[in-house]
Amino acid sequence: MSAEYKPLVLVVEDEPAIHKFLSVSLEAQGCRLISSMTGKDGLLQAATRTPDAIILDLGLPDMDGIDFVRQLRGWSQTPVIIISARGRELDKVAALDAGADDYLTKPFSVGELQARLRAVLRRRTAQSAGDSPIYTVGELSVDLVSRNVKLADKEIHLTPNEYRMLAYLIQHAGRVVTHQQLLKEIWGPDSTQETHYLRVYVNQLRQKIEPTPTQPKYLLTEPGVGYRLAAGD
Amino acid sequence: MSDDLREHDRPNPDELLARVAAEEQKSTRGRLKIFFGMSAGVGKTYAMLEEARKRAEEGMNVLIGYAEPHIRPETEALLLGLEILPYKIVEYKGAKFKEFDLDAALARKPTLICIDELAHSNAAGLRHAKRYQDVLELLDAGINVYTTLNVQHLESVNDIVERTSGVKVHETLPDIIFEQADDVQLIDIPPEKLIERVREGKIYQQHDADQLSRQFFNKGNLSALRELALRRTADRVDAQMEDFRRDNAVKSPWPTADRIMVCVGPSPSSAQLVRAARRMATALKAQWIAVNVETPKAAELPADARERIIQTLRLAEHLGGQTITLSGTQPVEEILSYARAKNVARIIIGKPSHSRFRERLIGSMVDDLIRKSGGIDVYVIREEKGVDFKQPRHRPMPTVRFTGYAWALGVTAATASLGIFLHHRLGIANSNVLMIDLMGVMLVGWRYGRGPAILASVLSVLGFNYTVVEPYYSFGLSGGQYVITLIVMLATALMISTLTNRLSRQGEMARRRQRRTVALLELARELAATPEKSRIIDIAVRHVSQVFDCQVVILLPDQDRRLASAGRSSEAPDMDEKEHGVAQWVFDRSEPAGATTDTLPFAQGLYLPLRASRGIAGVLGVYTPKTADFSDPERLHLLEAFVNQAALAVERVALADEAQRAWERAEAEFIRNTLLSSVSHDLRTPLSAITGSATTLLESGESVDVATRRELLRTITDEAEHMERFINNLLDMTRLESGGLQPRLELYPLQEIVASVLERFRQKGTRRNIEVKIRTDFPLLSVDGPLVEQVLINLLDNALEYTPATSPISIEAQADEKQIIIRVADRGPGLPKEDPNRVFQKFYRSSTSANHRGIGLGLTICRSIVELHKGTIQACNRAGGGAEFIITLPNSSGRAALQISDNPSHIQS
């Protein structure tokens, strides 16, 4: 994070203890923080202060976190990171599908949160600066212009669908992509229920792009939610 | 009393217990005080009301439940100021009766209630046939009762009263009520004074007085009654004295265990024998049994005689005796063998009324009994009435069976023809021919009974005389000498037919008894083999309705002890509220009631309590068009035997249920305790580490060096992580146990699940190498992905925790058409040898796990999840050391390997 620009982060969460440690840790990382205890106030702050990212707790006292995301997406593309208690996979997926960018399960470590935050902020800056044409992570490199995929400098042949999937994941590298988002992207909006096809393709893709397919390093599974491609180097 | 039994001179524990129980019951029960006198007019009601008044003045809550309408003015004055319960007006056959209102009294629930005339018979339509039953119910409700009674109403002196005064008293009271009263106060005045009172019209209204006094109030009668009353009171005092002596363990004669048996038959004087037995039993404090022997001849008794036997047996039960019906051809043998089996010391039998000639001829049963009785005393009691009663000569009208007579004719014709042939053609002597005729007669007698046999014998003699005795083909003069032949023939015919008859009757009786025994046995067997309550009810209903040819309902209580129908035969009538009320009463009081009983006799059905060892389990009701069906004590006993079987079966199931619940409770208790100790331990340990580290940092953070500070912070995060895992396990377990978790089945490549699991371990910083062997074309699994991941995570967690850091861990999978097998194996210390699968038990922790964290839920969760997927999980020790967990899941794809086309076109469809 650059020294001259301090990103503004809005934390919408009803638990004061979490506000406290987030403000300490994020400010130490060079962020400015706005705290909001309710959903309504959070939306107001999002509209008036235009933060660079929003950290949102799904269990708000006055409104559903999913509704918060839907309302926010009506007028803002500010990245949103969901934090929610475990065992609410369906809620997380719903929030992600509604437009949230990533999620974290409580309890979470600050390191994780910072990594996620960095990923969404990078996307924001990348969008403004234009996408980098080459994605590399570890031994995998993908040239998005020439559609050239290499693993350990060896060229790999991907089927069109595999490539489309990989390209979509690269666009969202470092962030979670839900099954629905991937399905819609690759096979269109009508085939959103056939998640097992997706799994088969992901499995196939892993066979090609992972050095050890049974222990993937790049294309990771987010259980019950979707997939995440490791953020590029 | 025999000497050998006299050594029981101290109360034995059982009897003491029984007395304690009786006293306990008494303490919650109301107390009964009887104002007892020799006849009306002695002042019982006056004394009762006077005392009640005193109690009321002392502040007791007194209610006058019922005072006779013919009350005298002085007596009526005593009622002033006392609360009087209004009469219940009962209409019966157009007439109105004023009766005691039991329900109102129970609802009012006074401390003391006064009710006149204990022996009164209630009007039809009331709950009980007798007022004393009302009183018993009041006592049970904890209400104290004052009541009045005249001596002539006591059941056991009923016959004496009748004999001395000539007045038949119809309203009788079982002696047991009198004997068990808490208090009896004798009201006595000299007979002269009483006669004077009657003359002055103080007792009954004037017009009754003359007629009554002529009949009843003469000095002789009154003196006799007075003596009876005094004696009965003295007996009671004596009994109380006896109790006192026993309580204080004064060395005294102790009641023996032997019994008194009274033999009853169809004679009307049998009732007298029963009363005598009862009096003797009371005097000796012995149990007594009334016995009737059913001989084949009994079947020949007229209906009224049979009815009398039944009545006598019912009387015996009423008076507190046991009753039993024996059967056999030799009454004396039956009586004696039963008597010996039951430890009977005294047998009471009526003096026979047969003529001396008859006695000489066929012997007397009494003589026989006395001769064979051995050590048993036999008391022969004079039969006061019914001396003229003869053994019934009446036999059921033989049904004329023409076939029998036709056969008699035919057989005679055949023997005659054979005789003609043998004698005239073959020259065989006619004495031999006679044997053939005799044979024919015997045949007819054996096959067709008495009438045809007589006909055959007469015809045979005539035929014999006519055909083979000279002069042939005429009834010659010489026929006269065949009178003897005729007599012998007739005698043979009669003997054979009688024997046959008796045999067949015996056979019939034996069959009947056997049928009953078999029926009971079948019920018992079927019930014993049935573990469910509803089936037991059905079986009981079916058996009772079949054996007794009646409609049956069984009612069982709910939580609030309200009865509800649990089973019924198909044609059982619907129970209206009234019938239900009767059944409920039976349940509440644990006494039979309804049709054919004295309690609530107007009811449609007869209701019996299902009594079992621990109280009443329910009520069985029977409906039969013939109400007399169950007035036969024997039939009733058989029914009771059935009911007992059913009751025991119902209780057995209830006990089994209870045991199951108790086990579940204990199990739940165990789990709760383990959980509590586990939760308190496993949450407190990390919590104290966190608190300790945090407070250290807080209070002396500046003084500790950086490395120590980092270490403390590391402890906090590690322990927090541990707590999280613990809580997650608990939550998972709760979700799985509650059964609310439905797996969201989707098709997953196993590789993806495994990859996700390994990713998690990698994120947690696990450095161990986990070898994965899964074919790339492995079929898809139809599972709930996150749940199966949880299984693998828990298994790997354990493997990582319990094995040395260098030992290998592997995940392997195989598939065939039917199932998918996943093995997670390590080379650690292995599992408990005797039963590796114990590790799946909730809160199981191995002896080696003392140093490790965990609450023993991980593997239980694994098993629950796998079972949710209709699979199995097993644990075993590997050859060469180490543990292996084998998960078997059904292969829903039905393929051993995955075939996948690279062309995605089929997906787009």
Contacts between the chains, C-beta under 8 A, distances in Angstrom:
chain1	res1	chain2	res2	distance
A	86	B	728	6.5
A	87	B	731	6.6
A	87	B	735	7.9
A	89	B	786	6.7
A	107	B	720	6.8
A	107	B	724	5.8
A	109	B	717	7.4
A	159	B	902	5.5
A	159	B	904	7.0
A	160	B	904	7.9
A	161	B	904	4.5
A	187	B	904	7.8
A	187	B	907	6.2
A	187	B	908	6.0
A	188	B	908	7.8
A	191	B	907	6.8
A	191	B	908	7.1
A	194	B	907	6.7
A	195	B	746	5.8
A	195	B	747	8.0
A	196	B	746	5.8
A	196	B	747	3.3
A	196	B	748	7.0
A	196	B	780	6.2
A	197	B	904	7.9
A	197	B	907	4.7
A	199	B	746	7.9
A	199	B	747	6.8
A	199	B	748	5.7
A	199	B	749	5.5
A	199	B	752	5.6
A	199	B	780	7.6
A	200	B	749	6.3
A	200	B	780	7.1
A	200	B	898	7.8
A	200	B	900	5.9
A	201	B	904	7.6
A	202	B	749	8.0
A	202	B	752	6.5
A	203	B	749	4.2
A	203	B	751	5.6
A	203	B	752	5.7
A	204	B	900	7.3
A	204	B	902	7.7
A	206	B	751	7.3
A	206	B	752	8.0
A	206	B	755	7.2
A	207	B	776	6.1
A	213	B	751	6.7
A	213	B	755	7.8
A	213	B	776	7.5
A	214	B	751	5.8
A	214	B	754	6.2
A	214	B	755	6.3
A	214	B	758	7.5
A	214	B	772	4.1
A	214	B	774	6.4
A	215	B	755	6.5
A	215	B	758	5.0
A	215	B	759	8.0
A	215	B	762	7.8
A	215	B	770	7.9
A	215	B	772	6.8
A	216	B	755	4.8
A	216	B	759	6.9
A	220	B	755	7.9
A	220	B	756	7.6
A	220	B	759	5.4
A	221	B	752	5.7
A	221	B	753	8.0
A	221	B	755	5.9
A	221	B	756	3.7
A	221	B	759	6.6
A	222	B	756	8.0
A	223	B	756	5.3
A	223	B	785	6.4
A	223	B	786	4.7
A	223	B	789	5.4
A	224	B	785	6.6
A	224	B	786	4.3
